[in-house]
Amino acid sequence: MRADFVRWARAALQGGGQVTIRLVDSDEGQELNRDYRGKDYATNVLSFPYETEPRLMGDLVICHAVVAREAAEQGKPLAAHYAHLVVHGMLHLQGYDHETGEEDAAEMENEERRIMATLGYPDPYREL
């Protein structure tokens, strides 16, 4: 599975860089989301960009329990949902932000769709 995470991250990486991807449980995911975003629940992916070193871009923290639950609820294969969240997080590390307005959200979603298609996955935003 490590090779899959590397492939997904590289597909979304523009230029060089180094990223750590950690899978965490719900408790740690909730704690990090609360401490860094002020939201007291476990979320699927958190992106922590670094600004001090251009080659070391940041960390992605992915909560397996949330990802597995969402994939089941949405009727998506777990690998496809993981791929989408890695791509989503990688774009955040590179400055994309879907919370700054509709235009920015549309730009980020379109880039996610493009990358997911190159990986052989369907549009992650289409309704099943």
JOJOFEN-V621372 format. One record per residue. N is the residue number from 1. RES is the residue in three letters. PHI is phi as a letter, one per 40 degrees, with the letter a starting at -180 (none if undefined). PSI is psi in whole degrees, -180 to 180 (* if undefined). Layout:
n = <N;N>
res = <RES;RES>
phi = <PHI;PHI>
psi = <PSI;PSI>
//
This chain:
n = <1;2;3;4;5;6;7;8;9;10;11;12;13;14;15;16;17;18;19;20;21;22;23;24;25;26;27;28;29;30;31;32;33;34;35;36;37;38;39;40;41;42;43;44;45;46;47;48;49;50;51;52;53;54;55;56;57;58;59;60;61;62;63;64;65;66;67;68;69;70;71;72;73;74;75;76;77;78;79;80;81;82;83;84;85;86;87;88;89;90;91;92;93;94;95;96;97;98;99;100;101;102;103;104;105;106;107;108;109;110;111;112;113;114;115;116;117;118;119;120;121;122;123;124;125;126;127;128>
res = <MET;ARG;ALA;ASP;PHE;VAL;ARG;TRP;ALA;ARG;ALA;ALA;LEU;GLN;GLY;GLY;GLY;GLN;VAL;THR;ILE;ARG;LEU;VAL;ASP;SER;ASP;GLU;GLY;GLN;GLU;LEU;ASN;ARG;ASP;TYR;ARG;GLY;LYS;ASP;TYR;ALA;THR;ASN;VAL;LEU;SER;PHE;PRO;TYR;GLU;THR;GLU;PRO;ARG;LEU;MET;GLY;ASP;LEU;VAL;ILE;CYS;HIS;ALA;VAL;VAL;ALA;ARG;GLU;ALA;ALA;GLU;GLN;GLY;LYS;PRO;LEU;ALA;ALA;HIS;TYR;ALA;HIS;LEU;VAL;VAL;HIS;GLY;MET;LEU;HIS;LEU;GLN;GLY;TYR;ASP;HIS;GLU;THR;GLY;GLU;GLU;ASP;ALA;ALA;GLU;MET;GLU;ASN;GLU;GLU;ARG;ARG;ILE;MET;ALA;THR;LEU;GLY;TYR;PRO;ASP;PRO;TYR;ARG;GLU;LEU>
phi = <none;d;c;c;c;c;c;c;c;c;c;c;c;b;g;c;i;b;b;c;b;b;c;b;c;c;c;c;c;c;c;c;c;c;c;b;b;g;b;c;a;c;b;c;a;b;b;b;c;b;b;c;b;c;c;b;c;i;b;b;b;b;c;d;c;c;c;c;c;c;d;c;c;c;g;b;c;d;c;c;c;d;d;c;c;c;d;d;c;c;c;d;c;c;h;c;a;c;c;b;i;c;c;c;c;c;c;c;c;c;c;c;d;c;c;c;c;c;c;g;b;c;d;c;b;c;c;c>
psi = <-29;-42;-35;-45;-40;-46;-44;-44;-45;-35;-29;-3;123;111;-171;166;174;132;140;132;123;136;131;165;175;-40;-47;-38;-42;-44;-46;-43;-40;-48;-37;-21;-6;21;116;62;157;133;169;-44;138;138;130;92;148;141;-8;-22;115;-26;-25;98;-41;-166;145;132;119;128;108;-44;-41;-44;-46;-43;-46;-43;-44;-46;-36;-2;34;148;142;-44;-40;-39;-42;-46;-45;-43;-33;-46;-47;-49;-40;-39;-39;-44;-24;11;-5;145;116;-5;6;4;163;-39;-44;-39;-44;-41;-45;-45;-40;-39;-39;-45;-45;-48;-44;-38;-39;-25;-7;18;153;169;118;-11;-3;145;136;*>
//
